[in-house]
Amino acid sequence: MHPSLRKALIGGAAALSLGLAGCGGGQGDEQAPAMAEVTFVDAAASPVQLTSDLPGRVVAHRIAEIRPQVGGLIQRRLFVEGADVKAGAPLFQINAAPFQAELDSAVAALRRAEAARNLARVQVDRLRPLAEVDAVSRQTFDTAVATQEQAEAEVAAARATAQRRRLDLNFATITAPISGRIGASAVTEGALVSQGATEALATVQQIDQVFVDVRQPAARMLELQKSGGSGGASVEILDANGGATGLRGKLLFSELAVDPGTGDLRARVLVDNAGHSLLPGMFVRVRLPDGGLKSAVRLPQQAVFFSGGKAQVMVLKGTGAPEPRPVTAGPVIDNQYVILGGLDVGERVIVEGRDRLAPGAPVKATAWKSAAASQPAAQR
């Protein structure tokens, strides 16, 4: 054999043996992929109160528009805009001098009428014994009696006129008809107001209690009426963003009114508003109960994820790979989703570790514990 051919064969055999050794070593070093560690909860049903949040608008419990009962010149404004006022508190002072003069004139007319009446009484008393013995004619006595009765009537009319002038004088001081918060004044000192003015001088709104008006379908409201009884259903008041306000109200079924255009019911919720945190015109949300208690599965929020806008969970099946499961997710109550469908009681649902899952790979699962449950008692 030629020396160069022999050398090539020996080199090829050596390379082949090195390649086989390398392949054999790779197969020996291969290891099974590590199992992903996840935590799970067992789906269990518990009673839950389902609710719905509806938009509502705050309305004052009572509203009083301040209007003058007499005309005149505004001398003083006696309140601070936006302040709380008590019923009977003076708000505006109209120039009272003309009313005082009219009252004095009416009182003088009353005294004149009373003097004329007293004279007529004396005349009748003087003529009565004379008429009984026919010392004067009957006609003269009857005329005296008629004069007395006319004088009595004039006294009554003068007294009524004086009382009216006294009322006008009192009306010159405009007072608050109810207790509440007064808004901006529509007039200033020096303004001339009249009794028949269409614009209110100011508005007082009682807000220690307020109404919240909400609208919803009539059928649902009737269900609430049945479940709430005659006393009304208790509801929670949230702010416009859905945050808790700490306030609760009572649904007033006596205030139901149907909108003929939509067929919806306007319902009123009465709320105690001692802190004046709710102001007329504010938009809030009212959390209404959906019927009575229902049995439903609740899962920690982190166990539910959304794909394409649809809620899903990962369900453990024995020791094999988890599988995704579409579910119907309801509201969140106490940081837990209420599952309305798609999950059976007893199924195991992954809570944590979902991001470590590999397609088709088995997992190592342990029971999930909430942060509150795992926190030491001394730190709670």
VENRA-V529396 format. One record per backbone hydrogen bond with DSSP energy under -0.5 kcal/mol. CO is the residue of the C=O (numbers start at 1). NH is the residue of the N-H. E is the energy in kcal/mol with one decimal. If there is no record, write none. Layout:
{{CO;NH;E} {CO;NH;E}}
This chain:
{{2;6;-2.2} {3;7;-1.9} {4;8;-1.6} {5;9;-2.0} {6;10;-2.0} {7;11;-1.8} {8;12;-2.1} {9;13;-2.2} {10;14;-1.7} {11;15;-2.0} {12;16;-2.4} {13;17;-2.1} {14;18;-2.0} {15;19;-2.1} {16;20;-2.4} {17;21;-1.9} {18;22;-2.1} {19;23;-2.3} {20;24;-2.4} {21;25;-2.0} {22;26;-1.6} {23;27;-1.7} {24;28;-1.3} {25;29;-1.2} {26;30;-0.9} {36;38;-0.5} {36;364;-3.4} {38;366;-2.1} {39;351;-2.9} {39;352;-0.7} {40;368;-3.0} {41;43;-0.5} {41;349;-2.7} {43;346;-3.3} {44;298;-0.9} {46;296;-2.2} {48;50;-0.8} {48;294;-2.8} {50;290;-3.5} {52;54;-0.6} {52;288;-3.0} {54;286;-3.1} {55;215;-0.5} {56;284;-2.4} {57;213;-2.5} {58;281;-2.8} {59;211;-3.2} {62;206;-2.8} {64;204;-2.9} {65;67;-0.6} {66;201;-3.1} {66;202;-0.8} {72;193;-2.8} {73;95;-2.6} {74;190;-3.2} {76;78;-0.5} {76;93;-2.4} {79;81;-0.5} {80;83;-2.0} {83;182;-2.5} {85;180;-2.3} {86;89;-2.2} {89;176;-2.0} {91;78;-3.6} {92;94;-0.5} {92;174;-2.3} {93;75;-3.3} {93;76;-1.4} {96;100;-2.2} {97;101;-2.2} {98;102;-2.1} {99;103;-2.1} {100;104;-2.4} {101;105;-2.2} {102;106;-2.3} {103;107;-2.5} {104;108;-2.2} {105;109;-2.2} {106;110;-2.0} {107;111;-2.1} {108;112;-2.1} {109;113;-2.3} {110;114;-2.3} {111;115;-2.1} {112;116;-2.1} {113;117;-2.2} {114;118;-2.4} {115;119;-2.1} {116;120;-2.1} {117;121;-2.2} {118;122;-2.1} {119;123;-2.2} {120;124;-2.1} {121;125;-2.6} {122;126;-2.0} {123;127;-2.0} {124;128;-1.9} {125;129;-0.6} {126;130;-0.6} {127;131;-2.7} {128;132;-1.6} {129;133;-0.9} {130;135;-3.2} {130;136;-0.8} {131;134;-1.0} {137;141;-1.4} {138;142;-2.5} {139;143;-2.2} {140;144;-1.6} {141;145;-2.3} {142;146;-2.3} {143;147;-2.1} {144;148;-1.9} {145;149;-2.2} {146;150;-2.3} {147;151;-2.0} {148;152;-2.2} {149;153;-2.1} {150;154;-2.2} {151;155;-1.9} {152;156;-2.1} {153;157;-2.3} {154;158;-2.4} {155;159;-2.6} {156;160;-2.1} {157;161;-2.1} {158;162;-2.2} {159;163;-2.1} {160;164;-2.3} {161;165;-2.4} {162;166;-2.0} {163;167;-2.1} {164;168;-2.4} {165;169;-1.8} {166;170;-2.0} {167;171;-2.9} {168;172;-0.8} {169;172;-0.6} {170;173;-1.7} {172;94;-3.6} {172;174;-0.7} {174;91;-3.8} {174;92;-1.4} {176;88;-3.4} {180;85;-3.3} {181;205;-2.5} {182;82;-1.9} {188;191;-1.8} {191;74;-3.1} {191;193;-0.6} {193;72;-2.3} {194;197;-1.3} {201;186;-3.2} {202;66;-3.1} {203;183;-2.4} {204;64;-2.9} {205;181;-2.9} {205;207;-0.6} {206;61;-1.8} {206;62;-0.8} {208;273;-3.3} {209;61;-1.0} {210;271;-2.8} {211;59;-3.4} {212;214;-0.5} {212;269;-1.9} {213;57;-1.6} {214;267;-3.0} {216;265;-3.0} {217;221;-1.8} {218;222;-2.1} {219;223;-1.6} {220;224;-2.1} {221;225;-2.2} {222;226;-1.8} {223;227;-2.3} {224;228;-2.8} {225;229;-1.2} {229;232;-1.0} {233;251;-2.9} {235;249;-2.5} {236;238;-0.5} {236;287;-2.9} {237;245;-1.1} {237;247;-0.6} {238;285;-2.1} {239;242;-2.0} {243;239;-2.8} {247;237;-2.4} {248;272;-0.7} {249;235;-2.5} {250;270;-2.6} {251;253;-1.0} {252;255;-1.5} {252;268;-0.7} {253;256;-1.2} {257;266;-3.5} {258;260;-0.7} {259;263;-3.0} {263;218;-0.6} {264;259;-3.2} {265;216;-1.7} {265;267;-0.7} {266;257;-1.3} {267;214;-2.6} {268;252;-3.1} {269;212;-1.8} {269;271;-0.5} {270;250;-2.3} {271;210;-2.2} {273;276;-1.7} {277;279;-0.5} {279;282;-2.1} {282;58;-2.7} {284;56;-2.8} {285;238;-3.4} {285;287;-0.5} {286;54;-2.5} {286;288;-0.9} {287;236;-1.5} {288;52;-2.5} {289;291;-1.1} {294;48;-3.3} {294;296;-0.6} {296;46;-2.1} {297;339;-3.4} {299;337;-2.6} {300;303;-1.7} {301;304;-1.4} {305;312;-3.0} {307;310;-1.3} {310;307;-2.6} {311;327;-2.0} {312;305;-2.4} {313;315;-0.6} {313;325;-2.7} {314;350;-2.8} {315;323;-2.2} {316;318;-0.5} {316;348;-0.6} {317;320;-1.5} {323;315;-2.8} {325;313;-2.0} {327;329;-0.7} {328;340;-3.1} {328;341;-0.9} {331;333;-0.6} {331;338;-2.0} {333;336;-0.7} {335;301;-1.4} {336;333;-2.9} {337;299;-2.3} {337;339;-0.6} {338;330;-4.2} {338;340;-0.7} {339;297;-0.9} {341;328;-2.8} {344;347;-1.6} {347;43;-3.2} {348;316;-2.3} {349;41;-2.1} {352;39;-2.1} {353;356;-1.5} {354;357;-1.2} {358;361;-2.1} {362;36;-1.0} {363;365;-0.6} {364;38;-2.5} {366;40;-1.9} {370;374;-2.1} {371;375;-1.0} {376;379;-1.2} {376;380;-0.6} {377;380;-0.8}}
